[in-house]
C-alpha cells in the first residue's frame, strides 16, 4: 500500500489540534476530514452529471415534474383492478 507523509505545522497544526475531538489523534482526524471532503466531491460530481442528464433528456424532466405533482398521501391505484 502506498503511503505518504505530509508535514503540518504552525497555525494549521494548532487549528487542527483545536478542532479535533479530544480522543482522536491528529492523523486520524485529518484522515477523517479528507475522506469526508472526497465524499462531498463525489456527490457534487454525481449531482452535476445528473443535472446534465436531466437537461439533455426532456422526457426525464417531464417524469420528474409528474412525480413532484403526485399526491403521495393517496394509495396508488391497483393496476389489477383497472379495466
N, C-alpha and C positions, 0 to 999 in steps of 0.2 A: 504494500500500500504506500503510495506516495504521500509524503508529509512535508510541511514547510513550517518555518519559524518566522514570525512577524514581530518586530520589536515595537513595543508600545511603551512610551514613557511620558514624563512631564504631565501637562494638563490633561491630555487624553487619558492617560492611565488613572489619574486622580478622579476624573469624571466617571470612568468605568467602575472603579472601586466604590464610588459613592452610589452608583445606580444599581449595582448588582445586589441580589439577595445576600444576606449575611452568611448563609450556609453554603454558598456556591463560590467556586474558585473563579478567578478572572478568566482562565482558559475556558471553563465550561460555560460561563456567561457569554463570552464573545462567540463561542461556537453556536449557542442557542440563538443569539441575536442575528448572526449571519444566516442560519437556517431559516429563521422567520422572514428575513429580508428576501432571501432567494425564493421562498414560497410565495411571498407577495408579488415578486417579479413574475413568476409563472402565472399567477392568477391574472395579473394585468395583461400579460401577453394573450392568455386564453380569452379574456374579455374583448380585447381588440380583434382577435381572429373571429370571434362570434359576431361582433358588431359588423365586421366586414362581410361575413357570410349573410347576415340578415339583409344588409344593404344591397347585396348582389343577387338576392333571391326574394323578390317581392311577394311571392306566394307564401313564404315563411312569415313575413311581416303580417300578412293577412290572417294567417292561422294564429299568430300571437295576439293580434288585435281581438280576434274572436274569443280566444281563451280569456283575455283580460275582461271582456264583457260578460262572460259566463257567470251565472249565479251559482256559486259553489255550495250554497246552503240547501239547494234543492237536489234531491237524488236524481241521477241520470235516468232517462227512460230505458226500460229494459228492451233491448233490440228483439228479443224473442217474442215479445207481445205485439210488435209492430206488424201491420198488415203486409 
